[in-house]
Amino acid sequence: MVTVQAALQTIEQYGGNLDMTTGELNILSKALEKEELKRAVNILKEAGPDKVKAAKKLPYINQKGVLVIPFDSEPRYHWWAGGQTILETLRGLKASLEIIAMYVPGGAA
């Protein structure tokens, strides 16, 4: 089962964007030919705006292994503003040691 957060990541992977203020989903029509993207859009529609909004505010690791911390996420994830450390966020996301090593000198020691 694909989660709302995974559906949002799929949409971003194809260059799409969901405007949370208007609820407008912007995707190139050519990209909508992809079945994976169609499924992701349907998951968001079924979940409804409240669940989508909540999922969009959570940190995640994208397909390329990059940690994404949305600016509108809870302040506890904002390491740059005195929130928890990147290591704590990565551990909460169950990141691999390889990904942790990309962000934390000395890894998870």
C-alpha positions as CSV (number, residue, x, y, z in Angstrom):
1,M,0.0,0.0,0.0
2,V,1.3,3.4,-1.0
3,T,1.2,6.1,1.6
4,V,0.1,9.7,1.0
5,Q,3.7,10.8,1.6
6,A,5.0,8.3,-0.9
7,A,2.4,9.5,-3.4
8,L,3.6,13.1,-2.9
9,Q,7.2,12.0,-3.5
10,T,6.2,10.3,-6.7
11,I,4.5,13.4,-7.9
12,E,7.6,15.5,-7.1
13,Q,9.7,12.9,-8.9
14,Y,7.8,13.6,-12.1
15,G,8.2,17.3,-11.7
16,G,4.7,17.9,-10.3
17,N,3.8,20.2,-7.5
18,L,0.8,20.4,-5.1
19,D,0.0,23.9,-4.0
20,M,-1.3,23.5,-0.4
21,T,-3.0,26.9,-0.3
22,T,-5.2,26.3,-3.3
23,G,-5.2,22.5,-3.5
24,E,-4.1,22.8,-7.1
25,L,-2.1,19.9,-8.5
26,N,0.3,20.9,-11.3
27,I,1.6,18.1,-13.4
28,L,2.7,18.1,-17.1
29,S,-0.1,16.3,-19.0
30,K,2.5,14.1,-20.8
31,A,3.7,12.8,-17.4
32,L,0.1,11.8,-16.5
33,E,0.5,8.9,-19.0
34,K,2.6,7.2,-16.4
35,E,0.6,4.6,-14.4
36,E,2.7,5.2,-11.3
37,L,1.8,8.9,-11.4
38,K,-1.9,8.2,-12.0
39,R,-2.0,5.9,-8.9
40,A,-0.3,8.6,-6.8
41,V,-2.8,11.2,-7.9
42,N,-5.7,8.9,-7.0
43,I,-4.2,8.2,-3.6
44,L,-4.1,11.9,-2.9
45,K,-7.7,12.4,-4.0
46,E,-8.9,9.5,-1.9
47,A,-7.0,10.7,1.2
48,G,-8.5,14.1,1.1
49,P,-6.9,17.5,1.8
50,D,-6.4,17.2,5.5
51,K,-4.3,14.0,5.3
52,V,-2.4,15.3,2.3
53,K,-1.5,18.5,4.1
54,A,-0.4,16.6,7.2
55,A,1.8,14.3,5.1
56,K,3.4,17.1,3.2
57,K,4.7,18.6,6.4
58,L,6.8,15.6,7.4
59,P,10.5,15.1,6.6
60,Y,11.3,12.4,4.2
61,I,14.2,10.9,2.2
62,N,13.6,11.2,-1.5
63,Q,14.4,8.7,-4.3
64,K,18.0,10.1,-4.5
65,G,18.7,9.6,-0.8
66,V,18.3,13.4,0.0
67,L,16.8,14.4,3.3
68,V,13.9,16.8,2.7
69,I,12.7,18.9,5.6
70,P,9.7,21.1,4.5
71,F,9.9,24.6,5.9
72,D,6.2,24.2,7.0
73,S,7.0,21.1,9.0
74,E,6.9,21.1,12.8
75,P,9.6,23.3,14.3
76,R,11.1,20.2,16.0
77,Y,12.5,19.1,12.7
78,H,14.2,22.5,12.0
79,W,17.7,21.7,13.0
80,W,18.8,25.1,11.7
81,A,16.5,26.9,14.2
82,G,17.3,24.9,17.3
83,G,15.2,21.8,16.6
84,Q,16.3,18.2,16.9
85,T,19.5,17.2,15.2
86,I,19.6,15.8,11.7
87,L,20.7,12.5,13.2
88,E,17.6,12.3,15.3
89,T,15.4,13.1,12.3
90,L,17.2,10.5,10.2
91,R,16.9,7.8,12.9
92,G,13.2,8.6,13.1
93,L,12.9,8.0,9.4
94,K,14.8,4.7,9.8
95,A,17.5,5.9,7.4
96,S,20.2,3.5,6.3
97,L,23.7,3.9,7.8
98,E,24.8,5.0,4.3
99,I,22.4,7.9,4.2
100,I,23.2,8.8,7.8
101,A,27.0,8.9,6.9
102,M,26.1,11.5,4.1
103,Y,24.8,13.9,6.8
104,V,26.6,13.1,10.0
105,P,30.4,13.1,10.4
106,G,31.3,9.8,11.9
107,G,28.0,8.3,11.1
108,A,25.6,7.1,13.7
109,A,28.2,6.7,16.4
